[in-house]
Amino acid sequence: MTTDPYLLTPGPITTSMSVKKAMLHDWGSWDEDFKSITLSVRQRLLSIANAENSHTCIPIQGSGTFAVEATIATVVPPSGKILILMNGAYGQRMAKICQYMGRSHASLDKGDYAPPRAEELTSLLQADPEITHVAVVHCETSSGILNPVEEIAEAVAQAGRGLIIDSMSAFGALPVDAQQLPFDALISSANKCFEGVPGFGYALIRKSVIEQSSGNAHSLSLDLYDQWQYMEKTGQWRYTPPTHTVVAFLNALDEHQAEGGVEGRLARYSRNRDRLVSGMRDMGFRTLLEDQWLSPIIVTFFSPTHPSFSFNHFYALLKQRGFIIYPGKLTEAESFRVGCIGRLFDEQIDELLHVIANVMQEMGIEQISVPA
Ligand SMILES: *Cc1c(COP(=O)(O)O)cnc(C)c1O
């Protein structure tokens, strides 16, 4: 058996053998066994966020974006207005979602990677009483920045508005306590920090909010109110569920728990990041962000300015040696990204650093210099 390359990407990520093996069975979607797996997944996600009493967990078929779209459609009424805090592609995508479904929205656009701060948010909310909801990306995966969701949540709560957090690439590795961090909805998916395979996303939605969201959604298949009602009544998903993905996810939750839950996972991802960043800096690479904003999820590095460097060539040489990295997403400078999440440990990071050093030599880059 050949080994798959390691995915140093923000999802789908490298999964364990036991998660993969959990998919070797077929399940009836209406069967009691599968229903109890769905219920268990929902309850365990709530418990990880300390949200069992205040929120409900509603899964939905599709990738993470489907869950974001479904959440906005369900939680924000057609008469509402949403302020989107943007500093990258995923914030921009939420604005696009609002355009498609015709939800009134405004944005605070911080460019490629500057963090939105509570002070500016507070004055925006004061200036526009029509804003009913604020949306923020927890870890903006396009730069890797960890946005200050705690201060954002506090400002939103103080202004009496609802908060939607896209925690796709953070939940499972970064602590979320619904009793400390007030949110109406927090969204994530199966294939990020919980290390499952792709196929569904989910939202943790405040019970008092979902109870009042009947008729908000513009789309039948994306109506989380309807999905929730049906699931509560029958224990089943509306429409065909990604059965294999859900079963694999339960297995991934077991592994998450065995690793020490959020704390254990955060410790491993932080170690991956620290090892990666210090090894890359030793070689002469530089990170886009200062240490304070570096997430343990994914890190953006400036590309070497050497004329022999090309991302595509770099990517191909790393892939030959068993590592898949990710292109950068900055408008102003050439960059690439390396993920810290997934089934990756010290030895994979060390091997990657070794491989990058060799690949630089092979590309004829003796001295790595990056934009000042
Ligand atoms: C991965 C991700 C998404 C969802 O992307 P999909 O490709 O639809 O799964 C949304 N927001 C953030 C911050 C992400 O990292």
The ligand as a Tripos MOL2 file, in Angstrom:
@<TRIPOS>MOLECULE
LIG
   15    15     1     0     0
SMALL
NO_CHARGES

@<TRIPOS>ATOM
      1 C1        -13.1520   25.7560    5.3700 C.3       1 LIG1
      2 C2        -13.8430   27.0070    5.7550 C.ar      1 LIG1
      3 C3        -15.1740   27.2750    5.3650 C.ar      1 LIG1
      4 C4        -15.9960   26.3360    4.5250 C.3       1 LIG1
      5 O1        -15.4160   25.9810    3.3400 O.3       1 LIG1
      6 P1        -15.9840   24.7470    2.5140 P.3       1 LIG1
      7 O2        -14.9960   24.6400    1.4010 O.co2     1 LIG1
      8 O3        -17.3480   25.0870    2.0450 O.co2     1 LIG1
      9 O4        -15.9980   23.5560    3.4220 O.co2     1 LIG1
     10 C5        -15.7800   28.4200    5.8460 C.ar      1 LIG1
     11 N1        -15.1270   29.2710    6.6460 N.ar      1 LIG1
     12 C6        -13.8660   29.0570    7.0400 C.ar      1 LIG1
     13 C7        -13.2150   30.0430    7.9540 C.3       1 LIG1
     14 C8        -13.1750   27.9210    6.6140 C.ar      1 LIG1
     15 O5        -11.9100   27.7150    7.0260 O.3       1 LIG1
@<TRIPOS>BOND
     1     1     2 1
     2     2     3 ar
     3     2    14 ar
     4     3     4 1
     5     3    10 ar
     6     4     5 1
     7     5     6 1
     8     6     7 2
     9     6     8 1
    10     6     9 1
    11    10    11 ar
    12    11    12 ar
    13    12    13 1
    14    12    14 ar
    15    14    15 1
@<TRIPOS>SUBSTRUCTURE
     1 LIG1         1 GROUP 0 **** ****
